[in-house]
Amino acid sequence: MKHIQIKNIIKKRYAGIKLLFEQVILHFNEEDIHLFRVEVKKLRAFMRLVSTVPDEEFEFKLPKKLNEFYHTLGVIRSLQIQKQHVLKVLEENHSVNPEIYLNLLTTMIANDIKLVTDLAEKKTPFDKGEEKVLRTVHEKLKKTVIREFTASKVKFLKELLKPLFLSDESLHSIRKILTDFVYTWSYINEEVNLIMPHGMFSTEEEIISVTQLLGDFEDICVCLHLLHAEHMDKAINENEDTLLPDIEKEWLKQKEIARDKIHKVFQTNISFNHKYPSMANGNQSQLADKVLSTAVY
């Protein structure tokens, strides 16, 4: 891959980012935000690949302005999804809306939208970052760089998958690695097939499938974090004081069901000599009760 080809790919990613960002700031629609963030992730994954330095620890970081938009829009989308999930649980259980909590989420969304709008006043907020990124690329993407990138990711993945119980942090890190694989697949697929141990994920379809499961798990984790973190120390009424813990308990159950699904997929696809423990039924309920007993509302 020649230098000009690498630059063209980066320019293509930035063109997509700019176009999607223009769409985002029109309505701040959840799906538009998602598409923008996916395009940023594709750029980041590609830059992690082309910036790989053999035998050196290096992690590509997004340009500051782009990272600010990426992060803040991610918060907005998480809050939007949170409202949807809360309302879905309430509808299924025929419960009364926790108006104070929902109003808090609405206010937080509005504040972050204003922050993004203020940051976007400049007509070309990403141009300087793009120029800086283009200056960092190597002359060409060497086979050794692709091999080093893939080998380091596979090595880390194997380490993450060793424990009997996969923590939230481990699952998040596994998702990051597999997402990088998906977004750079056209460049690394041959190396993945050569380096990936027998029994581990070796096709793009398998990797996409498990990243979707990991994404669902992470969505539940974010919901739990926002439910617990954002309403603490807020003036909630007696109804919400009972309702919010019930919602949290339901999500804790969903979280461990999602973890079990992931464990089963790993058990099927990975040739390890241990079985991942199930948190379903009794173990799952015990975990939910333990967490809820320490929660502060």
Phi, psi and omega in degrees: 000120184281163181305314183296327178293320177299315179298320180296322178294317179297316179297322179297317179297316180295323178298317177295319179299314181296317180296315180292326179295320177300323178290320182301311188286356174286314186226350184053043177290141184301318181291321177298319178297318179300314181296321177299313183292325176297318179296322176295319179297324177295317176298314182297317179297317179296319180291327174297322179293304186288343181266000182298131177244118181307136176066017178231144175274113181215133178234115179297135178244139178297147173307147189307311184296315180297321179295322178298314179295316181302313182292310185294320177294328175296320177296315179301312181297320178299319179293322177297315179295324179301314179300316180299316182293320178298312181296326178294315179298317181295321179294318180294327183259004180054044182260164178280142181295138172279082190302319182295316180293316179295322177294325177297316178297318179298319179295318180296320178298314181298319180296318181288327175297319178297320179299314179295317181299318179295319179293333185272006181300326177290134186292329182235071186290345186251356188296314181297320178296321178297315180299320180294317179297317181298331180285345185268349186287150179283173180299319177204161179272102185280154177300324180295326179291317177299318181294318180295316178301311183293315182297319181293322179292316180296319179299314179294320180299316179298320178295319181294329184273359183288318184300152177293324179243125181268115181289168176302318181296320179295317179296324177296316180293322177298318179298319180299316180295312183293327176294319175300321177298314182300315186281350177239016189303320183296343180259332190247356190302322180295318180292321178300315180295330179280321189267325185299127181301152179302132179098346177269172184300126184231354178242155180298322181297318179296317182293317178299317181300314182286329176293328176293319176298316179295325177295319177298318178298316182294324177301318179294320178300318179295318178301315179296318179298313181292322180297319183278317188282319192276344181254354179297143180067011176263153181282099178252150183277178185297323179297315181290331179298333177265321187290316184297318175298326178295319178295317180298319180298319178297318181289327176297321177296314179299324181297315182285332172296317178296321179296320178299319179300317180295316179302318181294321178296316179296321180297324181285323189260350185240128184274066174258163184265013178233161178250138177287135183288149176268139176255013183286166175055243187298310181300322181295315181295321179298318179296314180300315180296322180296314180294317182294329181292340180254358182286148180244124180241000000 
